[in-house]
Amino acid sequence: MPLSTPEPREPLHTRSITYQGYKRQDGLWDIEGHLIDTKTYTINNTWRDKIAIGEPLHEMLIRVTIDDNFLIKDIEAKTENSPFEMCPNITPNYKSLIGIVMGAGWRQSIRQKVGGVAGCTHITELLFPLATVAIQTIGPFKGKEKKNKISTHHKTNSERPFVLNTCHAWSTDSIVVKEHEPDFYTGDDVKN
């Protein structure tokens, strides 16, 4: 079902973000993000002179290489297009995320290492959803590989799926948990 019909309006800005997850031949995983901002009007720019309609004002890429435990083994950031000549200079700072686990505290770790002036707003924003993309890449594949059953989460050592209570559908009292993770279901119909 689409959104309601809006008031008459003029398009001005488009941000396109894509994420892709890859299984590598060496057993690691690559999770990539790509951000492009474009405008529907020409922008005068000191460094690039003019940024034409539809030409990227911002274009940033990130690749995070992780292991099965979501531990960052390598990271590469790149700025293809930016409004300022100095923007690409910050990309080496993203190597400071090597050794961090994509899991609890992920956003906080990002902010501590590459937040504010230690990073690029756009590249840093690309990082936040990468953990979810990693889960969506690895979880179902590993589940299919092991049991030919789709798994929607990565379990911790306690075997409690960390996806529990992260959204409405994964509430421990929901029908989704009752069906997919019955050991953790807490709905009203559970016998005490």
C-alpha positions in Angstrom: 0.0 0.0 0.0 1.6 3.3 -1.1 1.7 6.5 1.0 -1.2 8.9 0.7 -1.3 11.4 -2.2 0.9 14.3 -1.2 0.2 18.0 -1.7 1.6 19.4 -5.0 5.4 19.6 -4.6 8.7 19.9 -6.5 11.5 17.3 -6.1 14.8 18.8 -4.9 17.0 16.1 -3.4 17.5 12.3 -3.8 19.6 10.2 -1.5 20.1 6.7 -2.8 21.6 4.1 -0.5 22.3 0.5 -1.4 23.8 -2.3 0.7 25.1 -5.7 -0.4 26.4 -8.7 1.4 28.9 -11.2 0.0 30.3 -14.5 1.0 34.0 -14.6 0.3 35.9 -17.7 -0.8 38.2 -17.3 2.2 35.3 -17.8 4.6 34.9 -14.2 5.5 32.1 -11.9 4.6 32.0 -8.5 2.9 29.2 -6.0 3.6 29.2 -3.0 1.4 27.3 0.3 1.4 27.0 3.0 -1.3 25.5 6.4 -0.8 24.7 8.9 -3.6 23.1 12.4 -3.1 21.9 14.3 -6.2 20.0 17.5 -6.7 17.4 18.6 -9.3 19.2 21.9 -9.7 22.8 23.1 -10.4 25.0 23.9 -7.4 27.8 26.4 -7.5 30.8 24.9 -5.8 34.2 26.4 -5.0 36.1 23.2 -5.5 34.2 21.5 -8.3 32.9 24.7 -10.0 29.4 23.6 -10.8 27.7 20.4 -9.7 25.2 19.7 -12.5 21.6 18.4 -12.1 21.8 14.7 -11.3 25.6 14.7 -10.7 26.5 13.3 -7.3 27.1 15.9 -4.7 28.0 13.1 -2.3 29.1 9.6 -3.3 30.6 7.5 -0.6 31.4 3.8 -0.3 32.2 1.5 2.5 33.3 -2.2 2.7 33.5 -4.0 6.0 35.0 -7.5 6.1 33.8 -9.6 9.0 34.1 -13.2 10.3 31.3 -15.5 11.3 31.2 -13.8 14.8 30.7 -10.4 13.2 34.2 -9.3 14.2 35.6 -6.6 11.8 38.7 -7.9 10.1 39.1 -5.1 7.6 37.4 -1.9 6.5 37.7 0.3 3.4 36.0 3.7 3.0 36.1 5.8 -0.1 34.8 9.2 -1.1 34.1 9.4 -4.9 32.3 12.8 -4.9 32.1 15.5 -2.3 31.5 19.2 -2.0 35.0 19.9 -0.5 38.4 18.8 -1.6 39.4 17.7 1.9 36.5 15.2 2.4 38.4 12.1 1.1 41.2 12.7 3.5 39.3 11.3 6.5 38.6 7.8 5.0 41.7 6.2 6.5 40.3 6.9 10.0 37.7 4.1 9.4 40.4 1.5 9.9 40.1 2.3 13.6 36.9 0.1 13.6 39.0 -3.0 12.9 38.6 -5.4 15.8 35.1 -4.2 16.8 32.2 -6.7 16.8 29.0 -5.7 15.0 26.6 -6.3 17.9 25.5 -4.7 21.1 26.9 -1.2 21.3 27.6 -1.1 17.5 26.4 2.5 17.1 28.1 3.7 20.2 31.4 2.2 19.0 31.1 3.9 15.7 30.4 7.3 17.3 33.4 6.9 19.6 35.8 6.0 16.8 34.7 8.0 13.8 31.9 10.3 15.1 32.0 14.1 14.7 35.3 15.5 13.3 37.0 12.0 13.4 34.9 10.9 10.4 32.6 11.8 7.5 28.9 12.2 8.4 27.8 10.3 5.3 30.2 7.4 5.6 29.5 7.1 9.3 25.7 7.1 8.6 26.3 4.3 6.1 27.9 2.2 8.9 24.8 2.1 11.2 22.7 -0.3 9.2 25.6 -2.5 8.2 25.1 -4.7 11.2 21.5 -5.5 10.1 22.7 -6.1 6.6 25.4 -8.5 8.0 22.7 -10.4 10.0 20.5 -10.6 6.9 23.5 -11.8 4.8 25.0 -14.4 7.2 22.0 -15.6 9.3 19.8 -17.0 6.5 22.8 -18.4 4.6 24.3 -20.2 7.6 20.8 -21.5 8.6 20.2 -22.8 5.1 23.7 -24.2 4.9 23.4 -26.1 8.3 19.8 -27.2 8.4 18.3 -26.0 5.1 16.1 -23.9 7.3 16.1 -20.1 7.2 17.4 -18.4 10.3 16.7 -14.7 10.8 19.2 -14.1 13.5 22.7 -14.8 14.9 22.5 -16.5 18.3 24.9 -15.6 21.1 26.6 -18.2 23.3 23.5 -18.4 25.5 21.6 -19.4 22.4 19.1 -16.6 23.1 18.5 -15.0 19.7 19.5 -11.3 20.0 16.7 -10.3 17.6 14.2 -10.9 20.4 12.4 -7.7 21.5 14.1 -5.6 18.9 10.9 -4.8 17.1 7.1 -5.5 17.2 7.3 -8.7 15.2 10.1 -10.2 17.4 8.4 -9.3 20.7 8.7 -12.5 22.9 4.9 -12.6 23.1 4.3 -12.4 19.3 3.1 -15.1 17.0 6.4 -14.8 15.1 8.4 -15.8 18.1 5.8 -18.5 19.0 6.4 -20.0 15.5 10.1 -19.5 14.9 11.6 -19.5 18.5 9.0 -21.3 20.6 11.5 -21.8 23.5 11.5 -18.1 24.0 7.8 -17.4 23.5 6.2 -15.6 26.5 2.6 -15.0 25.3 -0.5 -15.3 27.4 -1.2 -18.8 26.2 2.0 -20.2 27.7 1.2 -22.7 30.4 2.8 -21.7 33.8 
